[in-house]
Amino acid sequence: MQYLGEVLSVLAAILWAFAVILFKKSGETVHPIVLNLFKNLMAMVLFIPTMLMFGISLTTKMPEGYYSILFLSGVIGIGIGDTIFLISLNLLGASLTGIVYCLYSPFTIILAYLWLGESLTNLQIFGAFLIVSAVIIATHKKGGIQISRERILWGILFAVIANIAFAVGIVMIKPLLLKSPLLLAAEVRLIGGIIALFLILLFHPSRKVIIRSLISKGSWYYTITGSFIGAYLAMIVWLSGMKYTQVSIASALNQTNTVFIFILAAIILKEPIDWKRSIGVTFAVIGAFFVSLG
């Protein structure tokens, strides 16, 4: 099928947008640590039969240090990054978080430039500038936004840290992805994230309260559905999109999730649409395209 990769990449963006909305609803009662742990456990269990279906085994022999790097990537990107992302989602709301999430692209290309020696074009630098401008415009509080300045600043800080964790977690394994099945890499990263979250929860002074929040009345629908769509289904579709088209094109189309989050947040969560957020979304998506295709 012509343009299969492009179609799947846009579908991945839509699925992730739905997942973000569901995680926002779930996060109203479920603590980010246990929500992240649950979604990763669910995805890990679902990935096992999926891998078997494609003839992939967790015991596949790989070069020395391969599993250790993937495991550490999962600790950083999934265990730490996803948890901090969910915290920022609770603070900023879905539409603003979607805009700030576009910082992932410039962080990734900067790290790839410094770490892997990849080229950095003027178009990518301009794209990064547009994304930063989008964040500043969309979160500039001067009426309209019903969130305190302190909450916005903390939300942006957490979102920036989360995106740095995402970028580090991906860039450190990029050379490995060319040599291994993507499903295997995803499963090992999930295991790393899960073990990190178990350890965090084990030593957290409020672990009992955090665990109890998972069984909050009315949250199960959002938690289970968001976990299935976001941590499993969107991942499968995202990997498939990467397989059937160029990575740069897939990455650019994936960033359209910002637009879908913006629309769904307004329809489902009743988050306000104003000129600042609208300009922010536009700048962020254009910037992400420039960064991905530059």
Short mmCIF file of the C-alpha atoms (twelve columns), coordinates in Angstrom:
data_MODEL
# 
_entry.id   MODEL 
# 
loop_
_atom_site.group_PDB 
_atom_site.id 
_atom_site.type_symbol 
_atom_site.label_atom_id 
_atom_site.label_alt_id 
_atom_site.label_comp_id 
_atom_site.label_asym_id 
_atom_site.label_seq_id 
_atom_site.Cartn_x 
_atom_site.Cartn_y 
_atom_site.Cartn_z 
_atom_site.pdbx_PDB_model_num 
ATOM 1   C CA . MET A 1   0.000   0.000   0.000  1 
ATOM 2   C CA . GLN A 2   1.452   3.338   -1.099 1 
ATOM 3   C CA . TYR A 3   1.976   5.853   1.729  1 
ATOM 4   C CA . LEU A 4   1.313   3.153   4.344  1 
ATOM 5   C CA . GLY A 5   4.074   4.501   6.580  1 
ATOM 6   C CA . GLU A 6   2.709   8.046   6.371  1 
ATOM 7   C CA . VAL A 7   -0.834  6.896   7.189  1 
ATOM 8   C CA . LEU A 8   0.400   4.864   10.168 1 
ATOM 9   C CA . SER A 9   2.485   7.797   11.451 1 
ATOM 10  C CA . VAL A 10  -0.546  10.097  11.455 1 
ATOM 11  C CA . LEU A 11  -2.636  7.340   13.071 1 
ATOM 12  C CA . ALA A 12  0.027   7.017   15.801 1 
ATOM 13  C CA . ALA A 13  -0.276  10.761  16.431 1 
ATOM 14  C CA . ILE A 14  -4.074  10.469  16.771 1 
ATOM 15  C CA . LEU A 15  -3.820  7.472   19.102 1 
ATOM 16  C CA . TRP A 16  -1.268  9.235   21.319 1 
ATOM 17  C CA . ALA A 17  -3.491  12.337  21.445 1 
ATOM 18  C CA . PHE A 18  -6.404  10.227  22.693 1 
ATOM 19  C CA . ALA A 19  -4.092  8.589   25.237 1 
ATOM 20  C CA . VAL A 20  -2.948  11.983  26.562 1 
ATOM 21  C CA . ILE A 21  -6.575  13.029  27.100 1 
ATOM 22  C CA . LEU A 22  -7.287  9.766   28.936 1 
ATOM 23  C CA . PHE A 23  -4.133  10.119  31.065 1 
ATOM 24  C CA . LYS A 24  -5.213  13.656  31.978 1 
ATOM 25  C CA . LYS A 25  -8.572  12.332  33.192 1 
ATOM 26  C CA . SER A 26  -6.941  9.429   35.017 1 
ATOM 27  C CA . GLY A 27  -4.341  11.756  36.555 1 
ATOM 28  C CA . GLU A 28  -7.060  13.690  38.356 1 
ATOM 29  C CA . THR A 29  -7.220  10.847  40.899 1 
ATOM 30  C CA . VAL A 30  -4.336  8.453   40.116 1 
ATOM 31  C CA . HIS A 31  -0.783  9.371   41.175 1 
ATOM 32  C CA . PRO A 32  1.679   9.745   38.233 1 
ATOM 33  C CA . ILE A 33  4.100   7.127   39.603 1 
ATOM 34  C CA . VAL A 34  1.547   4.324   39.864 1 
ATOM 35  C CA . LEU A 35  -0.213  5.400   36.649 1 
ATOM 36  C CA . ASN A 36  3.095   5.144   34.784 1 
ATOM 37  C CA . LEU A 37  3.859   1.794   36.418 1 
ATOM 38  C CA . PHE A 38  0.449   0.377   35.492 1 
ATOM 39  C CA . LYS A 39  0.598   1.483   31.840 1 
ATOM 40  C CA . ASN A 40  4.091   0.043   31.412 1 
ATOM 41  C CA . LEU A 41  3.185   -3.261  33.075 1 
ATOM 42  C CA . MET A 42  0.162   -3.555  30.816 1 
ATOM 43  C CA . ALA A 43  2.240   -2.789  27.720 1 
ATOM 44  C CA . MET A 44  4.994   -5.221  28.764 1 
ATOM 45  C CA . VAL A 45  2.496   -8.074  29.164 1 
ATOM 46  C CA . LEU A 46  0.827   -7.295  25.816 1 
ATOM 47  C CA . PHE A 47  4.162   -7.051  24.010 1 
ATOM 48  C CA . ILE A 48  5.090   -10.648 24.911 1 
ATOM 49  C CA . PRO A 49  2.465   -12.383 22.694 1 
ATOM 50  C CA . THR A 50  3.012   -9.697  20.039 1 
ATOM 51  C CA . MET A 51  6.718   -10.520 19.923 1 
ATOM 52  C CA . LEU A 52  6.024   -14.263 19.804 1 
ATOM 53  C CA . MET A 53  3.628   -13.660 16.912 1 
ATOM 54  C CA . PHE A 54  6.506   -12.055 14.967 1 
ATOM 55  C CA . GLY A 55  8.987   -14.740 16.027 1 
ATOM 56  C CA . ILE A 56  10.995  -12.464 18.324 1 
ATOM 57  C CA . SER A 57  12.419  -13.808 21.598 1 
ATOM 58  C CA . LEU A 58  13.653  -11.937 24.678 1 
ATOM 59  C CA . THR A 59  16.604  -14.333 24.731 1 
ATOM 60  C CA . THR A 60  17.783  -13.273 21.279 1 
ATOM 61  C CA . LYS A 61  21.581  -13.145 21.307 1 
ATOM 62  C CA . MET A 62  22.811  -9.575  20.849 1 
ATOM 63  C CA . PRO A 63  26.208  -7.815  21.110 1 
ATOM 64  C CA . GLU A 64  27.743  -7.338  24.559 1 
ATOM 65  C CA . GLY A 65  26.237  -4.432  26.477 1 
ATOM 66  C CA . TYR A 66  23.188  -4.246  24.207 1 
ATOM 67  C CA . TYR A 67  20.600  -5.140  26.841 1 
ATOM 68  C CA . SER A 68  22.276  -2.966  29.485 1 
ATOM 69  C CA . ILE A 69  22.058  0.152   27.315 1 
ATOM 70  C CA . LEU A 70  18.424  -0.537  26.407 1 
ATOM 71  C CA . PHE A 71  17.622  -1.168  30.074 1 
ATOM 72  C CA . LEU A 72  19.238  2.131   31.142 1 
ATOM 73  C CA . SER A 73  17.401  3.908   28.325 1 
ATOM 74  C CA . GLY A 74  14.124  2.581   29.748 1 
ATOM 75  C CA . VAL A 75  15.024  3.752   33.262 1 
ATOM 76  C CA . ILE A 76  15.691  7.280   31.979 1 
ATOM 77  C CA . GLY A 77  13.095  7.655   29.244 1 
ATOM 78  C CA . ILE A 78  10.201  5.570   30.579 1 
ATOM 79  C CA . GLY A 79  10.704  5.285   34.334 1 
ATOM 80  C CA . ILE A 80  11.740  8.901   34.917 1 
ATOM 81  C CA . GLY A 81  10.668  10.718  31.746 1 
ATOM 82  C CA . ASP A 82  7.104   9.387   31.517 1 
ATOM 83  C CA . THR A 83  6.448   10.001  35.222 1 
ATOM 84  C CA . ILE A 84  7.588   13.623  35.002 1 
ATOM 85  C CA . PHE A 85  5.565   14.029  31.800 1 
ATOM 86  C CA . LEU A 86  2.407   12.901  33.623 1 
ATOM 87  C CA . ILE A 87  3.153   15.405  36.412 1 
ATOM 88  C CA . SER A 88  3.451   18.231  33.868 1 
ATOM 89  C CA . LEU A 89  0.219   17.044  32.217 1 
ATOM 90  C CA . ASN A 90  -1.612  17.438  35.538 1 
ATOM 91  C CA . LEU A 91  -0.142  20.920  36.051 1 
ATOM 92  C CA . LEU A 92  -0.542  22.400  32.560 1 
ATOM 93  C CA . GLY A 93  -3.490  20.538  31.088 1 
ATOM 94  C CA . ALA A 94  -3.451  18.618  27.813 1 
ATOM 95  C CA . SER A 95  -3.267  21.416  25.217 1 
ATOM 96  C CA . LEU A 96  -0.371  23.314  26.824 1 
ATOM 97  C CA . THR A 97  1.502   20.085  27.542 1 
ATOM 98  C CA . GLY A 98  1.101   19.096  23.887 1 
ATOM 99  C CA . ILE A 99  2.794   22.333  22.826 1 
ATOM 100 C CA . VAL A 100 5.657   22.045  25.336 1 
ATOM 101 C CA . TYR A 101 6.085   18.376  24.333 1 
ATOM 102 C CA . CYS A 102 7.354   19.593  20.938 1 
ATOM 103 C CA . LEU A 103 10.602  20.517  22.731 1 
ATOM 104 C CA . TYR A 104 11.432  16.835  22.376 1 
ATOM 105 C CA . SER A 105 12.440  17.382  18.735 1 
ATOM 106 C CA . PRO A 106 15.077  20.096  19.291 1 
ATOM 107 C CA . PHE A 107 16.452  18.311  22.371 1 
ATOM 108 C CA . THR A 108 16.837  15.145  20.301 1 
ATOM 109 C CA . ILE A 109 18.638  16.793  17.394 1 
ATOM 110 C CA . ILE A 110 20.929  18.755  19.749 1 
ATOM 111 C CA . LEU A 111 21.874  15.587  21.639 1 
ATOM 112 C CA . ALA A 112 22.332  13.675  18.369 1 
ATOM 113 C CA . TYR A 113 24.623  16.482  17.193 1 
ATOM 114 C CA . LEU A 114 26.695  16.468  20.402 1 
ATOM 115 C CA . TRP A 115 26.597  12.720  21.104 1 
ATOM 116 C CA . LEU A 116 26.478  11.035  17.704 1 
ATOM 117 C CA . GLY A 117 28.058  13.712  15.549 1 
ATOM 118 C CA . GLU A 118 24.945  14.144  13.376 1 
ATOM 119 C CA . SER A 119 24.632  17.327  11.328 1 
ATOM 120 C CA . LEU A 120 22.638  20.343  12.507 1 
ATOM 121 C CA . THR A 121 21.108  22.471  9.741  1 
ATOM 122 C CA . ASN A 122 19.970  26.084  9.794  1 
ATOM 123 C CA . LEU A 123 16.416  24.915  9.123  1 
ATOM 124 C CA . GLN A 124 16.512  22.712  12.239 1 
ATOM 125 C CA . ILE A 125 17.839  25.601  14.338 1 
ATOM 126 C CA . PHE A 126 15.030  27.811  13.025 1 
ATOM 127 C CA . GLY A 127 12.523  25.052  13.795 1 
ATOM 128 C CA . ALA A 128 13.814  24.820  17.366 1 
ATOM 129 C CA . PHE A 129 13.445  28.609  17.666 1 
ATOM 130 C CA . LEU A 130 9.807   28.360  16.518 1 
ATOM 131 C CA . ILE A 131 9.068   25.671  19.116 1 
ATOM 132 C CA . VAL A 132 10.595  27.696  21.958 1 
ATOM 133 C CA . SER A 133 8.623   30.735  20.732 1 
ATOM 134 C CA . ALA A 134 5.461   28.606  20.717 1 
ATOM 135 C CA . VAL A 135 5.985   27.636  24.365 1 
ATOM 136 C CA . ILE A 136 6.575   31.261  25.400 1 
ATOM 137 C CA . ILE A 137 3.524   32.556  23.507 1 
ATOM 138 C CA . ALA A 138 1.149   29.786  24.622 1 
ATOM 139 C CA . THR A 139 2.098   29.975  28.301 1 
ATOM 140 C CA . HIS A 140 2.363   33.767  28.594 1 
ATOM 141 C CA . LYS A 141 -0.224  34.574  31.251 1 
ATOM 142 C CA . LYS A 142 -2.151  37.727  30.571 1 
ATOM 143 C CA . GLY A 143 -5.796  36.861  31.028 1 
ATOM 144 C CA . GLY A 144 -7.506  33.902  29.366 1 
ATOM 145 C CA . ILE A 145 -5.398  31.124  30.875 1 
ATOM 146 C CA . GLN A 146 -6.991  29.944  34.101 1 
ATOM 147 C CA . ILE A 147 -3.770  28.572  35.585 1 
ATOM 148 C CA . SER A 148 -1.569  30.336  38.132 1 
ATOM 149 C CA . ARG A 149 1.841   31.642  37.032 1 
ATOM 150 C CA . GLU A 150 3.562   29.385  39.583 1 
ATOM 151 C CA . ARG A 151 1.748   26.312  38.268 1 
ATOM 152 C CA . ILE A 152 2.648   27.186  34.667 1 
ATOM 153 C CA . LEU A 153 6.332   27.626  35.537 1 
ATOM 154 C CA . TRP A 154 6.474   24.311  37.437 1 
ATOM 155 C CA . GLY A 155 4.607   22.593  34.606 1 
ATOM 156 C CA . ILE A 156 7.059   23.925  31.995 1 
ATOM 157 C CA . LEU A 157 10.041  22.940  34.167 1 
ATOM 158 C CA . PHE A 158 8.748   19.371  34.555 1 
ATOM 159 C CA . ALA A 159 7.923   19.179  30.828 1 
ATOM 160 C CA . VAL A 160 11.444  20.345  29.901 1 
ATOM 161 C CA . ILE A 161 13.021  17.746  32.218 1 
ATOM 162 C CA . ALA A 162 10.724  15.044  30.790 1 
ATOM 163 C CA . ASN A 163 11.661  15.927  27.215 1 
ATOM 164 C CA . ILE A 164 15.365  15.897  28.053 1 
ATOM 165 C CA . ALA A 165 14.876  12.419  29.582 1 
ATOM 166 C CA . PHE A 166 12.993  11.277  26.450 1 
ATOM 167 C CA . ALA A 167 15.735  12.632  24.193 1 
ATOM 168 C CA . VAL A 168 18.563  11.055  26.221 1 
ATOM 169 C CA . GLY A 169 16.713  7.727   26.336 1 
ATOM 170 C CA . ILE A 170 16.285  7.645   22.544 1 
ATOM 171 C CA . VAL A 171 19.603  9.100   21.379 1 
ATOM 172 C CA . MET A 172 21.644  6.709   23.552 1 
ATOM 173 C CA . ILE A 173 20.068  3.688   21.817 1 
ATOM 174 C CA . LYS A 174 19.802  5.067   18.295 1 
ATOM 175 C CA . PRO A 175 22.851  3.128   17.004 1 
ATOM 176 C CA . LEU A 176 21.364  -0.082  18.463 1 
ATOM 177 C CA . LEU A 177 17.990  0.295   16.745 1 
ATOM 178 C CA . LEU A 178 19.580  -0.375  13.371 1 
ATOM 179 C CA . LYS A 179 20.834  -3.773  14.560 1 
ATOM 180 C CA . SER A 180 17.842  -5.234  16.420 1 
ATOM 181 C CA . PRO A 181 14.095  -5.875  16.252 1 
ATOM 182 C CA . LEU A 182 12.263  -2.733  17.387 1 
ATOM 183 C CA . LEU A 183 9.756   -4.758  19.446 1 
ATOM 184 C CA . LEU A 184 12.620  -6.328  21.408 1 
ATOM 185 C CA . ALA A 185 14.133  -2.917  22.071 1 
ATOM 186 C CA . ALA A 186 10.759  -1.588  23.227 1 
ATOM 187 C CA . GLU A 187 10.206  -4.539  25.581 1 
ATOM 188 C CA . VAL A 188 13.638  -4.255  27.234 1 
ATOM 189 C CA . ARG A 189 13.129  -0.511  27.696 1 
ATOM 190 C CA . LEU A 190 9.749   -1.187  29.305 1 
ATOM 191 C CA . ILE A 191 11.369  -3.643  31.725 1 
ATOM 192 C CA . GLY A 192 13.957  -1.009  32.661 1 
ATOM 193 C CA . GLY A 193 11.254  1.576   33.290 1 
ATOM 194 C CA . ILE A 194 9.154   -0.821  35.349 1 
ATOM 195 C CA . ILE A 195 12.018  -1.855  37.641 1 
ATOM 196 C CA . ALA A 196 12.954  1.811   38.166 1 
ATOM 197 C CA . LEU A 197 9.357   2.638   39.104 1 
ATOM 198 C CA . PHE A 198 9.145   -0.336  41.488 1 
ATOM 199 C CA . LEU A 199 12.264  0.914   43.284 1 
ATOM 200 C CA . ILE A 200 10.937  4.491   43.447 1 
ATOM 201 C CA . LEU A 201 7.661   3.229   44.848 1 
ATOM 202 C CA . LEU A 202 9.400   0.903   47.324 1 
ATOM 203 C CA . PHE A 203 11.314  3.758   48.973 1 
ATOM 204 C CA . HIS A 204 8.637   6.452   48.629 1 
ATOM 205 C CA . PRO A 205 7.308   7.484   52.072 1 
ATOM 206 C CA . SER A 206 3.728   7.772   50.718 1 
ATOM 207 C CA . ARG A 207 3.757   4.511   48.744 1 
ATOM 208 C CA . LYS A 208 0.550   3.182   50.345 1 
ATOM 209 C CA . VAL A 209 -1.401  6.318   49.430 1 
ATOM 210 C CA . ILE A 210 0.083   6.275   45.920 1 
ATOM 211 C CA . ILE A 211 -0.875  2.623   45.352 1 
ATOM 212 C CA . ARG A 212 -4.392  3.177   46.719 1 
ATOM 213 C CA . SER A 213 -4.916  5.999   44.215 1 
ATOM 214 C CA . LEU A 214 -4.832  3.395   41.430 1 
ATOM 215 C CA . ILE A 215 -8.138  1.937   42.553 1 
ATOM 216 C CA . SER A 216 -9.861  5.316   42.779 1 
ATOM 217 C CA . LYS A 217 -13.543 5.154   41.940 1 
ATOM 218 C CA . GLY A 218 -14.253 6.157   38.348 1 
ATOM 219 C CA . SER A 219 -10.614 6.166   37.195 1 
ATOM 220 C CA . TRP A 220 -10.256 2.589   35.945 1 
ATOM 221 C CA . TYR A 221 -11.819 3.241   32.544 1 
ATOM 222 C CA . TYR A 222 -9.410  6.097   31.793 1 
ATOM 223 C CA . THR A 223 -6.390  4.264   33.249 1 
ATOM 224 C CA . ILE A 224 -6.904  0.982   31.377 1 
ATOM 225 C CA . THR A 225 -8.015  2.538   28.083 1 
ATOM 226 C CA . GLY A 226 -5.250  5.163   28.138 1 
ATOM 227 C CA . SER A 227 -2.635  2.518   28.926 1 
ATOM 228 C CA . PHE A 228 -3.796  0.218   26.130 1 
ATOM 229 C CA . ILE A 229 -3.987  2.984   23.527 1 
ATOM 230 C CA . GLY A 230 -0.933  4.978   24.593 1 
ATOM 231 C CA . ALA A 231 1.593   2.439   25.855 1 
ATOM 232 C CA . TYR A 232 0.766   -0.476  23.542 1 
ATOM 233 C CA . LEU A 233 -1.353  0.334   20.485 1 
ATOM 234 C CA . ALA A 234 0.251   3.707   19.697 1 
ATOM 235 C CA . MET A 235 3.695   2.135   20.161 1 
ATOM 236 C CA . ILE A 236 2.944   -0.648  17.658 1 
ATOM 237 C CA . VAL A 237 1.542   1.788   15.094 1 
ATOM 238 C CA . TRP A 238 4.450   4.208   15.678 1 
ATOM 239 C CA . LEU A 239 7.043   1.474   15.101 1 
ATOM 240 C CA . SER A 240 5.179   0.326   11.981 1 
ATOM 241 C CA . GLY A 241 5.145   3.869   10.620 1 
ATOM 242 C CA . MET A 242 8.896   4.108   11.199 1 
ATOM 243 C CA . LYS A 243 9.329   0.841   9.289  1 
ATOM 244 C CA . TYR A 244 7.361   1.771   6.177  1 
ATOM 245 C CA . THR A 245 8.573   5.325   5.587  1 
ATOM 246 C CA . GLN A 246 11.636  7.467   6.229  1 
ATOM 247 C CA . VAL A 247 12.316  8.192   9.895  1 
ATOM 248 C CA . SER A 248 12.411  11.954  9.297  1 
ATOM 249 C CA . ILE A 249 8.990   11.906  7.599  1 
ATOM 250 C CA . ALA A 250 7.491   9.653   10.278 1 
ATOM 251 C CA . SER A 251 8.855   11.883  13.059 1 
ATOM 252 C CA . ALA A 252 7.404   14.996  11.459 1 
ATOM 253 C CA . LEU A 253 3.974   13.386  11.039 1 
ATOM 254 C CA . ASN A 254 4.108   12.053  14.615 1 
ATOM 255 C CA . GLN A 255 4.388   15.657  15.849 1 
ATOM 256 C CA . THR A 256 0.914   16.403  14.492 1 
ATOM 257 C CA . ASN A 257 -0.248  14.852  17.776 1 
ATOM 258 C CA . THR A 258 0.014   18.416  19.132 1 
ATOM 259 C CA . VAL A 259 -2.838  19.508  16.858 1 
ATOM 260 C CA . PHE A 260 -4.968  16.489  17.751 1 
ATOM 261 C CA . ILE A 261 -4.318  16.981  21.489 1 
ATOM 262 C CA . PHE A 262 -5.306  20.646  21.131 1 
ATOM 263 C CA . ILE A 263 -8.583  19.761  19.398 1 
ATOM 264 C CA . LEU A 264 -9.484  16.853  21.705 1 
ATOM 265 C CA . ALA A 265 -8.625  18.862  24.830 1 
ATOM 266 C CA . ALA A 266 -11.096 21.529  23.737 1 
ATOM 267 C CA . ILE A 267 -13.843 19.032  22.848 1 
ATOM 268 C CA . ILE A 268 -13.476 16.504  25.674 1 
ATOM 269 C CA . LEU A 269 -11.755 18.367  28.519 1 
ATOM 270 C CA . LYS A 270 -13.321 21.763  27.689 1 
ATOM 271 C CA . GLU A 271 -9.908  23.426  27.835 1 
ATOM 272 C CA . PRO A 272 -10.062 26.974  26.425 1 
ATOM 273 C CA . ILE A 273 -9.029  27.856  22.888 1 
ATOM 274 C CA . ASP A 274 -7.537  31.358  22.625 1 
ATOM 275 C CA . TRP A 275 -5.278  33.132  20.151 1 
ATOM 276 C CA . LYS A 276 -2.136  32.448  22.200 1 
ATOM 277 C CA . ARG A 277 -2.667  28.688  22.289 1 
ATOM 278 C CA . SER A 278 -3.705  28.651  18.620 1 
ATOM 279 C CA . ILE A 279 -0.543  30.507  17.555 1 
ATOM 280 C CA . GLY A 280 1.489   28.301  19.896 1 
ATOM 281 C CA . VAL A 281 0.158   25.107  18.308 1 
ATOM 282 C CA . THR A 282 0.819   26.459  14.804 1 
ATOM 283 C CA . PHE A 283 4.394   27.512  15.607 1 
ATOM 284 C CA . ALA A 284 5.108   24.267  17.473 1 
ATOM 285 C CA . VAL A 285 3.943   21.994  14.649 1 
ATOM 286 C CA . ILE A 286 5.728   24.007  11.926 1 
ATOM 287 C CA . GLY A 287 8.869   24.062  14.076 1 
ATOM 288 C CA . ALA A 288 8.674   20.298  14.648 1 
ATOM 289 C CA . PHE A 289 8.356   19.729  10.875 1 
ATOM 290 C CA . PHE A 290 11.431  21.881  10.234 1 
ATOM 291 C CA . VAL A 291 13.415  20.048  12.907 1 
ATOM 292 C CA . SER A 292 12.406  16.605  11.609 1 
ATOM 293 C CA . LEU A 293 12.848  17.336  7.905  1 
ATOM 294 C CA . GLY A 294 15.788  19.770  8.158  1 
# 
